[in-house]
């Protein structure tokens, strides 16, 4: 069995206490690039397990937890690009004749911004006037191959939550998975 794992995270903020606040500003001209690439190639057949590839990329994660007021603010006037690519190829599937399995699996996950806010008064702010691009690509090839891709631009979790979201820029999110029998 062969495998590859790649995990990349741009910014991670966390605050806890009676009051908690986190804030990220990517100003005009600012650039944040986060990329994770996992590649594996095997040549196994006749019951041998093929390779697996896992790639996860996260642009920014904000966590605020308070017994009173909690807030998270994210502002992007620049460029934030998050890219996850996973590829698992079991080449034995191409040359195999007869019985046996050449398995391969690939999974890619990319998230632009996630916010977790919990407090008696919780507030989330997200503003994008720049470019936020999130891409996840997974490719698997073998006689038995599977691929999974997930991409999310902005995710928010909280309770109770006052939410302020503004997008006057470009927000693009793409997920592509290719797998199957060769």
OpenMM code with the backbone's topology and positions (N, CA, C; nanometers):
from openmm import Vec3, app, unit

residues = "UNK UNK UNK UNK UNK UNK UNK UNK UNK UNK UNK UNK UNK UNK UNK UNK UNK UNK UNK UNK UNK UNK UNK UNK UNK UNK UNK UNK UNK UNK UNK UNK UNK UNK UNK UNK UNK UNK UNK UNK UNK UNK UNK UNK UNK UNK UNK UNK UNK UNK UNK UNK UNK UNK UNK UNK UNK UNK UNK UNK UNK UNK UNK UNK UNK UNK UNK UNK UNK UNK UNK UNK UNK UNK UNK UNK UNK UNK UNK UNK UNK UNK UNK UNK UNK UNK UNK UNK UNK UNK UNK UNK UNK UNK UNK UNK UNK UNK UNK UNK UNK UNK UNK UNK UNK UNK UNK UNK UNK UNK UNK UNK UNK UNK UNK UNK UNK UNK UNK UNK UNK UNK UNK UNK UNK UNK UNK UNK UNK UNK UNK UNK UNK UNK UNK UNK UNK UNK UNK UNK UNK UNK UNK UNK UNK UNK UNK UNK UNK UNK UNK UNK UNK UNK UNK UNK UNK UNK UNK UNK UNK UNK UNK UNK UNK UNK UNK UNK UNK UNK UNK UNK UNK UNK UNK UNK UNK UNK UNK UNK UNK UNK".split()
positions = [
    Vec3(0.0850, -0.1185, 0.0000),
    Vec3(0.0000, 0.0000, 0.0000),
    Vec3(0.0885, 0.1234, 0.0000),
    Vec3(0.0555, 0.2152, -0.0857),
    Vec3(0.1249, 0.3437, -0.0874),
    Vec3(0.0223, 0.4535, -0.0703),
    Vec3(0.0656, 0.5654, -0.0220),
    Vec3(-0.0295, 0.6730, -0.0023),
    Vec3(0.0398, 0.8066, 0.0136),
    Vec3(-0.0382, 0.9129, -0.0011),
    Vec3(0.0140, 1.0482, 0.0148),
    Vec3(-0.0915, 1.1336, 0.0839),
    Vec3(-0.0464, 1.2157, 0.1788),
    Vec3(-0.1350, 1.3075, 0.2494),
    Vec3(-0.0699, 1.4448, 0.2495),
    Vec3(-0.1482, 1.5472, 0.2120),
    Vec3(-0.1001, 1.6857, 0.2174),
    Vec3(-0.2074, 1.7714, 0.2829),
    Vec3(-0.1669, 1.8496, 0.3832),
    Vec3(-0.2596, 1.9385, 0.4542),
    Vec3(-0.1949, 2.0756, 0.4638),
    Vec3(-0.2676, 2.1791, 0.4222),
    Vec3(-0.2153, 2.3157, 0.4285),
    Vec3(-0.3215, 2.4084, 0.4863),
    Vec3(-0.2778, 2.4978, 0.5750),
    Vec3(-0.3689, 2.5954, 0.6340),
    Vec3(-0.2986, 2.7295, 0.6355),
    Vec3(-0.3684, 2.8324, 0.5855),
    Vec3(-0.3097, 2.9654, 0.5792),
    Vec3(-0.3068, 3.0353, 0.7140),
    Vec3(-0.4220, 3.0578, 0.7741),
    Vec3(-0.4329, 3.1324, 0.8995),
    Vec3(-0.5273, 3.0589, 0.9930),
    Vec3(-0.4870, 3.0482, 1.1205),
    Vec3(-0.5713, 2.9857, 1.2221),
    Vec3(-0.5724, 3.0768, 1.3441),
    Vec3(-0.6895, 3.1277, 1.3807),
    Vec3(-0.7047, 3.2150, 1.4969),
    Vec3(-0.8017, 3.1527, 1.5954),
    Vec3(-0.7710, 3.1701, 1.7245),
    Vec3(-0.8603, 3.1193, 1.8274),
    Vec3(-0.8530, 3.2105, 1.9490),
    Vec3(-0.9703, 3.2405, 2.0064),
    Vec3(-0.9768, 3.3211, 2.1285),
    Vec3(-1.0853, 3.2637, 2.2183),
    Vec3(-1.0536, 3.2557, 2.3485),
    Vec3(-1.1476, 3.2048, 2.4482),
    Vec3(-1.1437, 3.2959, 2.5702),
    Vec3(-1.2562, 3.3084, 2.6396),
    Vec3(-1.2602, 3.3888, 2.7610),
    Vec3(-1.3989, 3.4435, 2.7847),
    Vec3(-1.4095, 3.5413, 2.8760),
    Vec3(-1.5407, 3.6008, 2.9002),
    Vec3(-1.5853, 3.6809, 2.7773),
    Vec3(-1.4923, 3.7455, 2.7084),
    Vec3(-1.5151, 3.8105, 2.5793),
    Vec3(-1.4054, 3.7613, 2.4858),
    Vec3(-1.4418, 3.7295, 2.3616),
    Vec3(-1.3430, 3.6776, 2.2670),
    Vec3(-1.3676, 3.7387, 2.1297),
    Vec3(-1.2597, 3.7860, 2.0675),
    Vec3(-1.2716, 3.8454, 1.9341),
    Vec3(-1.1496, 3.8069, 1.8505),
    Vec3(-1.1743, 3.7716, 1.7244),
    Vec3(-1.0675, 3.7438, 1.6288),
    Vec3(-1.0972, 3.8229, 1.5022),
    Vec3(-0.9900, 3.8669, 1.4336),
    Vec3(-1.0078, 3.9498, 1.3153),
    Vec3(-0.8946, 3.9252, 1.2157),
    Vec3(-0.9309, 3.9142, 1.0874),
    Vec3(-0.8336, 3.9013, 0.9787),
    Vec3(-0.8694, 4.0036, 0.8718),
    Vec3(-0.7688, 4.0787, 0.8254),
    Vec3(-0.7874, 4.1712, 0.7136),
    Vec3(-0.6793, 4.1446, 0.6108),
    Vec3(-0.7206, 4.1105, 0.4896),
    Vec3(-0.6303, 4.0966, 0.3751),
    Vec3(-0.6568, 4.2181, 0.2868),
    Vec3(-0.5706, 4.3184, 0.2988),
    Vec3(-0.5930, 4.4476, 0.2333),
    Vec3(-0.5746, 4.4393, 0.0820),
    Vec3(-0.6187, 4.5428, 0.0136),
    Vec3(-0.6025, 4.5543, -0.1307),
    Vec3(-0.4552, 4.5356, -0.1660),
    Vec3(-0.4269, 4.4503, -0.2599),
    Vec3(-0.2896, 4.4185, -0.2968),
    Vec3(-0.2324, 4.3020, -0.2191),
    Vec3(-0.2997, 4.2631, -0.1116),
    Vec3(-0.2547, 4.1487, -0.0319),
    Vec3(-0.2844, 4.0179, -0.1035),
    Vec3(-0.1972, 3.9194, -0.0831),
    Vec3(-0.2125, 3.7895, -0.1484),
    Vec3(-0.1922, 3.6796, -0.0443),
    Vec3(-0.2901, 3.5900, -0.0362),
    Vec3(-0.2789, 3.4699, 0.0464),
    Vec3(-0.3052, 3.3507, -0.0452),
    Vec3(-0.2056, 3.2637, -0.0604),
    Vec3(-0.2194, 3.1426, -0.1408),
    Vec3(-0.1973, 3.0223, -0.0509),
    Vec3(-0.2917, 2.9295, -0.0510),
    Vec3(-0.2808, 2.8075, 0.0285),
    Vec3(-0.3036, 2.6901, -0.0662),
    Vec3(-0.2066, 2.5980, -0.0711),
    Vec3(-0.2160, 2.4872, -0.1654),
    Vec3(-0.1697, 2.3580, -0.1003),
    Vec3(-0.2459, 2.2507, -0.1229),
    Vec3(-0.2088, 2.1160, -0.0766),
    Vec3(-0.2210, 2.0210, -0.1947),
    Vec3(-0.1143, 1.9471, -0.2221),
    Vec3(-0.1139, 1.8528, -0.3339),
    Vec3(-0.0636, 1.7177, -0.2843),
    Vec3(-0.1432, 1.6131, -0.3050),
    Vec3(-0.1056, 1.4766, -0.2685),
    Vec3(-0.1127, 1.3894, -0.3934),
    Vec3(-0.0016, 1.3249, -0.4264),
    Vec3(0.0061, 1.2398, -0.5454),
    Vec3(0.0646, 1.1048, -0.5062),
    Vec3(0.0033, 0.9983, -0.5557),
    Vec3(0.0590, 0.8654, -0.5340),
    Vec3(0.0367, 0.7819, -0.6590),
    Vec3(0.1340, 0.6979, -0.6870),
    Vec3(0.1258, 0.6106, -0.8034),
    Vec3(0.1755, 0.4731, -0.7615),
    Vec3(0.0978, 0.3708, -0.7903),
    Vec3(0.1304, 0.2334, -0.7530),
    Vec3(0.1234, 0.1438, -0.8754),
    Vec3(0.1745, 0.0256, -0.8617),
    Vec3(0.1652, -0.0746, -0.9669),
    Vec3(0.1414, -0.2100, -0.8991),
    Vec3(0.0259, -0.2198, -0.8314),
    Vec3(-0.0075, -0.3398, -0.7551),
    Vec3(-0.1328, -0.4055, -0.8110),
    Vec3(-0.1332, -0.5372, -0.8150),
    Vec3(-0.2491, -0.6119, -0.8640),
    Vec3(-0.2602, -0.7433, -0.7877),
    Vec3(-0.3618, -0.8219, -0.8233),
    Vec3(-0.3867, -0.9522, -0.7626),
    Vec3(-0.4061, -0.9418, -0.6124),
    Vec3(-0.5009, -0.8561, -0.5748),
    Vec3(-0.5370, -0.8454, -0.4349),
    Vec3(-0.4573, -0.7417, -0.3585),
    Vec3(-0.3535, -0.6864, -0.4197),
    Vec3(-0.2767, -0.5822, -0.3514),
    Vec3(-0.3573, -0.4535, -0.3482),
    Vec3(-0.3467, -0.3838, -0.2387),
    Vec3(-0.4196, -0.2577, -0.2281),
    Vec3(-0.3395, -0.1477, -0.2937),
    Vec3(-0.4076, -0.0650, -0.3705),
    Vec3(-0.3418, 0.0447, -0.4382),
    Vec3(-0.3245, 0.1646, -0.3482),
    Vec3(-0.2923, 0.2740, -0.4103),
    Vec3(-0.2607, 0.3948, -0.3353),
    Vec3(-0.3820, 0.4792, -0.3039),
    Vec3(-0.3646, 0.5613, -0.2041),
    Vec3(-0.4669, 0.6573, -0.1665),
    Vec3(-0.4027, 0.7939, -0.1522),
    Vec3(-0.4726, 0.8978, -0.1950),
    Vec3(-0.4220, 1.0346, -0.1850),
    Vec3(-0.5278, 1.1216, -0.1178),
    Vec3(-0.4838, 1.2030, -0.0209),
    Vec3(-0.5720, 1.2924, 0.0529),
    Vec3(-0.5082, 1.4305, 0.0566),
    Vec3(-0.5815, 1.5309, 0.0088),
    Vec3(-0.5325, 1.6690, 0.0123),
    Vec3(-0.6399, 1.7569, 0.0749),
    Vec3(-0.5987, 1.8375, 0.1755),
    Vec3(-0.6900, 1.9304, 0.2419),
    Vec3(-0.6235, 2.0672, 0.2477),
    Vec3(-0.6978, 2.1704, 0.2084),
    Vec3(-0.6463, 2.3073, 0.2143),
    Vec3(-0.7524, 2.3982, 0.2752),
    Vec3(-0.7096, 2.4838, 0.3668),
    Vec3(-0.7989, 2.5767, 0.4361),
    Vec3(-0.7335, 2.7141, 0.4364),
    Vec3(-0.8036, 2.8129, 0.3832),
    Vec3(-0.7489, 2.9481, 0.3778),
    Vec3(-0.7392, 3.0123, 0.5139),
    Vec3(-0.8518, 3.0243, 0.5840),
    Vec3(-0.8532, 3.0881, 0.7160),
    Vec3(-0.9588, 3.0239, 0.8043),
    Vec3(-0.9206, 2.9991, 0.9292),
    Vec3(-1.0125, 2.9455, 1.0292),
    Vec3(-1.0116, 3.0387, 1.1494),
    Vec3(-1.1312, 3.0785, 1.1935),
    Vec3(-1.1452, 3.1667, 1.3087),
    Vec3(-1.2374, 3.1028, 1.4108),
    Vec3(-1.1921, 3.1006, 1.5360),
    Vec3(-1.2696, 3.0426, 1.6447),
    Vec3(-1.2770, 3.1426, 1.7593),
    Vec3(-1.3982, 3.1763, 1.8013),
    Vec3(-1.4173, 3.2646, 1.9171),
    Vec3(-1.5231, 3.2013, 2.0074),
    Vec3(-1.4855, 3.1770, 2.1320),
    Vec3(-1.5769, 3.1156, 2.2267),
    Vec3(-1.5706, 3.1953, 2.3571),
    Vec3(-1.6878, 3.2426, 2.4017),
    Vec3(-1.6902, 3.3285, 2.5198),
    Vec3(-1.8134, 3.3015, 2.6045),
    Vec3(-1.8016, 3.3352, 2.7332),
    Vec3(-1.9175, 3.3258, 2.8208),
    Vec3(-2.0081, 3.4476, 2.8022),
    Vec3(-1.9570, 3.5497, 2.7351),
    Vec3(-2.0359, 3.6700, 2.7051),
    Vec3(-2.0271, 3.6968, 2.5548),
    Vec3(-1.9641, 3.8058, 2.5142),
    Vec3(-1.9588, 3.8449, 2.3727),
    Vec3(-1.8465, 3.7727, 2.2986),
    Vec3(-1.8789, 3.7220, 2.1796),
    Vec3(-1.7806, 3.6564, 2.0928),
    Vec3(-1.7992, 3.7087, 1.9515),
    Vec3(-1.6867, 3.7372, 1.8825),
    Vec3(-1.6986, 3.7867, 1.7455),
    Vec3(-1.5812, 3.7399, 1.6606),
    Vec3(-1.6097, 3.7269, 1.5311),
    Vec3(-1.5079, 3.6942, 1.4319),
    Vec3(-1.5326, 3.7828, 1.3113),
    Vec3(-1.4239, 3.8409, 1.2595),
    Vec3(-1.4342, 3.9298, 1.1446),
    Vec3(-1.3307, 3.8901, 1.0408),
    Vec3(-1.3753, 3.8754, 0.9163),
    Vec3(-1.2852, 3.8457, 0.8043),
    Vec3(-1.3154, 3.9435, 0.6925),
    Vec3(-1.2126, 4.0167, 0.6480),
    Vec3(-1.2274, 4.1116, 0.5369),
    Vec3(-1.1197, 4.0844, 0.4339),
    Vec3(-1.1608, 4.0698, 0.3088),
    Vec3(-1.0677, 4.0446, 0.1994),
    Vec3(-1.0894, 4.1466, 0.0886),
    Vec3(-0.9895, 4.2330, 0.0665),
    Vec3(-0.9915, 4.3262, -0.0460),
    Vec3(-0.8822, 4.2882, -0.1448),
    Vec3(-0.8051, 4.1859, -0.1110),
    Vec3(-0.6963, 4.1401, -0.1962),
    Vec3(-0.7331, 4.0111, -0.2662),
    Vec3(-0.6425, 3.9147, -0.2581),
    Vec3(-0.6615, 3.7865, -0.3248),
    Vec3(-0.6373, 3.6728, -0.2258),
    Vec3(-0.7345, 3.5825, -0.2162),
    Vec3(-0.7219, 3.4609, -0.1359),
    Vec3(-0.7521, 3.3431, -0.2280),
    Vec3(-0.6519, 3.2563, -0.2464),
    Vec3(-0.6671, 3.1389, -0.3320),
    Vec3(-0.6383, 3.0146, -0.2492),
    Vec3(-0.7313, 2.9186, -0.2526),
    Vec3(-0.7174, 2.7930, -0.1791),
    Vec3(-0.7350, 2.6790, -0.2785),
    Vec3(-0.6344, 2.5896, -0.2839),
    Vec3(-0.6342, 2.4855, -0.3853),
    Vec3(-0.5934, 2.3523, -0.3230),
    Vec3(-0.6744, 2.2482, -0.3435),
    Vec3(-0.6420, 2.1128, -0.2976),
    Vec3(-0.6501, 2.0182, -0.4166),
    Vec3(-0.5416, 1.9415, -0.4372),
    Vec3(-0.5376, 1.8453, -0.5479),
    Vec3(-0.4913, 1.7104, -0.4945),
    Vec3(-0.5672, 1.6053, -0.5272),
    Vec3(-0.5313, 1.4686, -0.4880),
    Vec3(-0.5392, 1.3791, -0.6109),
    Vec3(-0.4362, 1.2993, -0.6306),
    Vec3(-0.4340, 1.2082, -0.7444),
    Vec3(-0.3772, 1.0739, -0.7001),
    Vec3(-0.4517, 0.9661, -0.7267),
    Vec3(-0.4086, 0.8300, -0.6944),
    Vec3(-0.4240, 0.7447, -0.8196),
    Vec3(-0.3144, 0.6914, -0.8662),
    Vec3(-0.3134, 0.6119, -0.9884),
    Vec3(-0.2555, 0.4745, -0.9559),
    Vec3(-0.3263, 0.3699, -0.9942),
    Vec3(-0.2746, 0.2347, -0.9843),
    Vec3(-0.2530, 0.1853, -1.1262),
    Vec3(-0.1295, 0.1961, -1.1738),
    Vec3(-0.0952, 0.1664, -1.3122),
    Vec3(-0.1146, 0.0204, -1.3481),
    Vec3(-0.1201, -0.0690, -1.2515),
    Vec3(-0.1389, -0.2111, -1.2804),
    Vec3(-0.2695, -0.2350, -1.3529),
    Vec3(-0.3654, -0.1472, -1.3359),
    Vec3(-0.4951, -0.1645, -1.4009),
    Vec3(-0.4828, -0.1590, -1.5522),
    Vec3(-0.3889, -0.0822, -1.6017),
    Vec3(-0.3739, -0.0674, -1.7461),
    Vec3(-0.3136, -0.1936, -1.8063),
    Vec3(-0.2143, -0.2505, -1.7381),
    Vec3(-0.1440, -0.3652, -1.7931),
    Vec3(-0.2038, -0.4992, -1.7518),
    Vec3(-0.2963, -0.4999, -1.6620),
    Vec3(-0.3478, -0.6250, -1.6062),
    Vec3(-0.4353, -0.6996, -1.7056),
    Vec3(-0.4141, -0.8276, -1.7108),
    Vec3(-0.5054, -0.9123, -1.7860),
    Vec3(-0.5346, -1.0324, -1.6968),
    Vec3(-0.6587, -1.0581, -1.6744),
    Vec3(-0.6947, -1.1681, -1.5863),
    Vec3(-0.7618, -1.1163, -1.4614),
    Vec3(-0.7403, -1.1867, -1.3523),
    Vec3(-0.8082, -1.1535, -1.2281),
    Vec3(-0.7256, -1.0572, -1.1441),
    Vec3(-0.7863, -1.0115, -1.0390),
    Vec3(-0.7187, -0.9202, -0.9469),
    Vec3(-0.7796, -0.7821, -0.9559),
    Vec3(-0.7483, -0.7023, -0.8581),
    Vec3(-0.7998, -0.5651, -0.8528),
    Vec3(-0.6816, -0.4705, -0.8383),
    Vec3(-0.6906, -0.3595, -0.9046),
    Vec3(-0.5918, -0.2529, -0.8897),
    Vec3(-0.6695, -0.1326, -0.8361),
    Vec3(-0.6690, -0.1163, -0.7046),
    Vec3(-0.7523, -0.0137, -0.6428),
    Vec3(-0.6763, 0.1178, -0.6240),
    Vec3(-0.7526, 0.2259, -0.6241),
    Vec3(-0.6964, 0.3591, -0.5999),
    Vec3(-0.8086, 0.4484, -0.5474),
    Vec3(-0.7733, 0.5417, -0.4587),
    Vec3(-0.8717, 0.6352, -0.4055),
    Vec3(-0.8100, 0.7722, -0.3852),
    Vec3(-0.8861, 0.8766, -0.4155),
    Vec3(-0.8377, 1.0141, -0.3993),
    Vec3(-0.9477, 1.1001, -0.3382),
    Vec3(-0.9078, 1.1883, -0.2453),
    Vec3(-1.0020, 1.2799, -0.1820),
    Vec3(-0.9365, 1.4175, -0.1683),
    Vec3(-1.0086, 1.5215, -0.2115),
    Vec3(-0.9591, 1.6590, -0.2014),
    Vec3(-1.0664, 1.7466, -0.1375),
    Vec3(-1.0245, 1.8314, -0.0428),
    Vec3(-1.1157, 1.9216, 0.0259),
    Vec3(-1.0505, 2.0598, 0.0357),
    Vec3(-1.1240, 2.1628, -0.0072),
    Vec3(-1.0722, 2.3000, -0.0006),
    Vec3(-1.1806, 2.3920, 0.0559),
    Vec3(-1.1427, 2.4739, 0.1534),
    Vec3(-1.2358, 2.5687, 0.2148),
    Vec3(-1.1665, 2.7041, 0.2212),
    Vec3(-1.2385, 2.8093, 0.1799),
    Vec3(-1.1824, 2.9437, 0.1833),
    Vec3(-1.1728, 2.9980, 0.3253),
    Vec3(-1.2878, 3.0215, 0.3889),
    Vec3(-1.2923, 3.0796, 0.5228),
    Vec3(-1.3977, 3.0064, 0.6049),
    Vec3(-1.3614, 2.9694, 0.7283),
    Vec3(-1.4601, 2.9126, 0.8199),
    Vec3(-1.4515, 2.9879, 0.9518),
    Vec3(-1.5693, 3.0121, 1.0101),
    Vec3(-1.5786, 3.0833, 1.1372),
    Vec3(-1.6651, 3.0032, 1.2337),
    Vec3(-1.6171, 2.9886, 1.3571),
    Vec3(-1.6900, 2.9224, 1.4651),
    Vec3(-1.7030, 3.0251, 1.5770),
    Vec3(-1.8254, 3.0654, 1.6102),
    Vec3(-1.8466, 3.1693, 1.7110),
    Vec3(-1.9544, 3.1244, 1.8087),
    Vec3(-1.9171, 3.1194, 1.9382),
    Vec3(-2.0120, 3.0785, 2.0408),
    Vec3(-1.9996, 3.1723, 2.1604),
    Vec3(-2.1122, 3.2264, 2.2041),
    Vec3(-2.1188, 3.3150, 2.3188),
    Vec3(-2.2628, 3.3594, 2.3386),
    Vec3(-2.2911, 3.4309, 2.4459),
    Vec3(-2.4285, 3.4775, 2.4671),
    Vec3(-2.4656, 3.5839, 2.3649),
    Vec3(-2.3647, 3.6558, 2.3144),
    Vec3(-2.3832, 3.7520, 2.2058),
    Vec3(-2.2741, 3.7223, 2.1034),
    Vec3(-2.3089, 3.6493, 1.9971),
    Vec3(-2.2107, 3.6075, 1.8966),
    Vec3(-2.2333, 3.6824, 1.7663),
    Vec3(-2.1247, 3.7377, 1.7091),
    Vec3(-2.1349, 3.8136, 1.5852),
    Vec3(-2.0276, 3.7675, 1.4865),
    Vec3(-2.0712, 3.7452, 1.3626),
    Vec3(-1.9799, 3.7067, 1.2555),
    Vec3(-1.9867, 3.8104, 1.1451),
    Vec3(-1.8691, 3.8482, 1.0951),
    Vec3(-1.8592, 3.9445, 0.9855),
    Vec3(-1.7707, 3.8836, 0.8774),
    Vec3(-1.8202, 3.8842, 0.7520),
    Vec3(-1.7437, 3.8381, 0.6366),
    Vec3(-1.7652, 3.9381, 0.5248),
    Vec3(-1.6567, 3.9954, 0.4737),
    Vec3(-1.6662, 4.0908, 0.3632),
    Vec3(-1.5603, 4.0568, 0.2594),
    Vec3(-1.6027, 4.0447, 0.1347),
    Vec3(-1.5108, 4.0180, 0.0241),
    Vec3(-1.5336, 4.1210, -0.0851),
    Vec3(-1.4360, 4.2069, -0.1062),
    Vec3(-1.4405, 4.3014, -0.2176),
    Vec3(-1.3272, 4.2716, -0.3146),
    Vec3(-1.2514, 4.1667, -0.2853),
    Vec3(-1.1404, 4.1254, -0.3702),
    Vec3(-1.1748, 3.9980, -0.4447),
    Vec3(-1.0801, 3.9046, -0.4472),
    Vec3(-1.0989, 3.7767, -0.5155),
    Vec3(-1.0765, 3.6634, -0.4171),
    Vec3(-1.1758, 3.5768, -0.4073),
    Vec3(-1.1677, 3.4569, -0.3248),
    Vec3(-1.1960, 3.3387, -0.4160),
    Vec3(-1.0931, 3.2546, -0.4391),
    Vec3(-1.1060, 3.1402, -0.5294),
    Vec3(-1.0729, 3.0125, -0.4541),
    Vec3(-1.1639, 2.9147, -0.4599),
    Vec3(-1.1474, 2.7875, -0.3890),
    Vec3(-1.1676, 2.6746, -0.4889),
    Vec3(-1.0669, 2.5844, -0.4966),
    Vec3(-1.0732, 2.4740, -0.5926),
    Vec3(-1.0312, 2.3438, -0.5271),
    Vec3(-1.1072, 2.2366, -0.5535),
    Vec3(-1.0726, 2.1021, -0.5077),
    Vec3(-1.0823, 2.0077, -0.6270),
    Vec3(-0.9745, 1.9314, -0.6500),
    Vec3(-0.9707, 1.8384, -0.7627),
    Vec3(-0.9192, 1.7039, -0.7136),
    Vec3(-0.9942, 1.5983, -0.7425),
    Vec3(-0.9533, 1.4622, -0.7065),
    Vec3(-0.9602, 1.3740, -0.8296),
    Vec3(-0.8555, 1.2934, -0.8496),
    Vec3(-0.8487, 1.2034, -0.9641),
    Vec3(-0.7990, 1.0676, -0.9161),
    Vec3(-0.8717, 0.9628, -0.9513),
    Vec3(-0.8310, 0.8267, -0.9170),
    Vec3(-0.8470, 0.7375, -1.0386),
    Vec3(-0.7466, 0.6523, -1.0625),
    Vec3(-0.7529, 0.5603, -1.1761),
    Vec3(-0.7029, 0.4238, -1.1322),
    Vec3(-0.7773, 0.3215, -1.1712),
    Vec3(-0.7436, 0.1829, -1.1402),
    Vec3(-0.8592, 0.0973, -1.1856),
    Vec3(-0.8472, -0.0332, -1.1706),
    Vec3(-0.9592, -0.1181, -1.2108),
    Vec3(-1.0771, -0.0986, -1.1160),
    Vec3(-1.0485, -0.0489, -0.9957),
    Vec3(-1.1519, -0.0112, -0.9005),
    Vec3(-1.1034, 0.1168, -0.8331),
    Vec3(-1.1574, 0.2310, -0.8781),
    Vec3(-1.1062, 0.3600, -0.8308),
    Vec3(-1.2208, 0.4523, -0.7932),
    Vec3(-1.1989, 0.5308, -0.6881),
    Vec3(-1.3000, 0.6262, -0.6444),
    Vec3(-1.2363, 0.7600, -0.6118),
    Vec3(-1.3108, 0.8677, -0.6359),
    Vec3(-1.2608, 1.0024, -0.6092),
    Vec3(-1.3708, 1.0852, -0.5447),
    Vec3(-1.3307, 1.1757, -0.4544),
    Vec3(-1.4238, 1.2645, -0.3851),
    Vec3(-1.3617, 1.4034, -0.3785),
    Vec3(-1.4403, 1.5060, -0.4128),
    Vec3(-1.3919, 1.6445, -0.4043),
    Vec3(-1.4987, 1.7311, -0.3376),
    Vec3(-1.4542, 1.8181, -0.2457),
    Vec3(-1.5437, 1.9119, -0.1797),
    Vec3(-1.4764, 2.0489, -0.1778),
    Vec3(-1.5540, 2.1524, -0.2120),
    Vec3(-1.5044, 2.2893, -0.2055),
    Vec3(-1.6112, 2.3778, -0.1419),
    Vec3(-1.5692, 2.4658, -0.0517),
    Vec3(-1.6606, 2.5591, 0.0137),
    Vec3(-1.5951, 2.6963, 0.0221),
    Vec3(-1.6691, 2.7998, -0.0118),
    Vec3(-1.6147, 2.9351, -0.0063),
    Vec3(-1.6130, 2.9914, 0.1344),
    Vec3(-1.7301, 2.9872, 0.2015),
    Vec3(-1.7432, 3.0459, 0.3349),
    Vec3(-1.8380, 2.9607, 0.4175),
    Vec3(-1.7944, 2.9239, 0.5385),
    Vec3(-1.8781, 2.8456, 0.6288),
    Vec3(-1.8813, 2.9109, 0.7656),
    Vec3(-1.9992, 2.9115, 0.8285),
    Vec3(-2.0168, 2.9747, 0.9592),
    Vec3(-2.0948, 2.8821, 1.0508),
    Vec3(-2.0479, 2.8720, 1.1764),
    Vec3(-2.1170, 2.7951, 1.2780),
    Vec3(-2.1220, 2.8798, 1.4037),
    Vec3(-2.2366, 2.8832, 1.4691),
    Vec3(-2.2484, 2.9594, 1.5924),
    Vec3(-2.3874, 2.9502, 1.6503),
    Vec3(-2.3974, 2.9909, 1.7775),
    Vec3(-2.5263, 2.9867, 1.8445),
    Vec3(-2.5203, 3.0741, 1.9685),
    Vec3(-2.6089, 3.1696, 1.9841),
    Vec3(-2.6896, 3.2348, 1.8802),
    Vec3(-2.5975, 3.3188, 1.7931),
    Vec3(-2.6431, 3.3628, 1.6767),
    Vec3(-2.5511, 3.4257, 1.5825),
    Vec3(-2.6131, 3.5453, 1.5127),
    Vec3(-2.5405, 3.6559, 1.5140),
    Vec3(-2.5725, 3.7753, 1.4376),
    Vec3(-2.4753, 3.7745, 1.3201),
    Vec3(-2.5267, 3.7655, 1.1986),
    Vec3(-2.4441, 3.7432, 1.0807),
    Vec3(-2.4477, 3.8624, 0.9863),
    Vec3(-2.3291, 3.9063, 0.9416),
    Vec3(-2.3142, 4.0161, 0.8465),
    Vec3(-2.2223, 3.9687, 0.7340),
    Vec3(-2.2793, 3.9405, 0.6154),
    Vec3(-2.2022, 3.8896, 0.5022),
    Vec3(-2.2205, 3.9829, 0.3831),
    Vec3(-2.1069, 4.0257, 0.3243),
    Vec3(-2.1096, 4.1140, 0.2078),
    Vec3(-2.0087, 4.0642, 0.1055),
    Vec3(-2.0521, 4.0523, -0.0199),
    Vec3(-1.9619, 4.0182, -0.1289),
    Vec3(-1.9835, 4.1164, -0.2433),
    Vec3(-1.8836, 4.2023, -0.2673),
    Vec3(-1.8885, 4.2927, -0.3821),
    Vec3(-1.7739, 4.2615, -0.4771),
    Vec3(-1.7025, 4.1518, -0.4495),
    Vec3(-1.5903, 4.1105, -0.5333),
    Vec3(-1.6238, 3.9841, -0.6088),
    Vec3(-1.5241, 3.8988, -0.6258),
    Vec3(-1.5398, 3.7727, -0.6975),
    Vec3(-1.5212, 3.6572, -0.6004),
    Vec3(-1.6214, 3.5714, -0.5941),
    Vec3(-1.6164, 3.4516, -0.5116),
    Vec3(-1.6422, 3.3328, -0.6039),
    Vec3(-1.5383, 3.2512, -0.6274),
    Vec3(-1.5556, 3.1347, -0.7151),
    Vec3(-1.5164, 3.0085, -0.6398),
    Vec3(-1.6012, 2.9057, -0.6527),
    Vec3(-1.5822, 2.7791, -0.5830),
    Vec3(-1.6023, 2.6661, -0.6833),
    Vec3(-1.5067, 2.5719, -0.6876),
    Vec3(-1.5146, 2.4644, -0.7840),
    Vec3(-1.4663, 2.3337, -0.7226),
    Vec3(-1.5400, 2.2254, -0.7481),
    Vec3(-1.4994, 2.0914, -0.7048),
    Vec3(-1.5155, 1.9964, -0.8227),
    Vec3(-1.4114, 1.9137, -0.8466),
    Vec3(-1.4179, 1.8182, -0.9566),
    Vec3(-1.3559, 1.6866, -0.9121),
    Vec3(-1.4302, 1.5787, -0.9295),
    Vec3(-1.3820, 1.4443, -0.8953),
    Vec3(-1.3946, 1.3544, -1.0171),
    Vec3(-1.2864, 1.2816, -1.0473),
    Vec3(-1.2853, 1.1884, -1.1588),
    Vec3(-1.2328, 1.0556, -1.1083),
    Vec3(-1.3097, 0.9518, -1.1245),
    Vec3(-1.2673, 0.8192, -1.0803),
    Vec3(-1.3411, 0.7143, -1.1597),
    Vec3(-1.2992, 0.5926, -1.1441),
    Vec3(-1.3697, 0.4864, -1.2125),
    Vec3(-1.2782, 0.3721, -1.2502),
    Vec3(-1.3312, 0.2827, -1.3267),
    Vec3(-1.2562, 0.1657, -1.3697),
    Vec3(-1.1853, 0.1957, -1.4985),
    Vec3(-1.0614, 0.1488, -1.5051),
    Vec3(-0.9865, 0.1697, -1.6305),
    Vec3(-0.9788, 0.0411, -1.7086),
] * unit.nanometer
topology = app.Topology()
chain = topology.addChain("A")
for resn in residues:
    res = topology.addResidue(resn, chain)
    for name in ("N", "CA", "C"):
        topology.addAtom(name, app.Element.getBySymbol(name[0]), res)
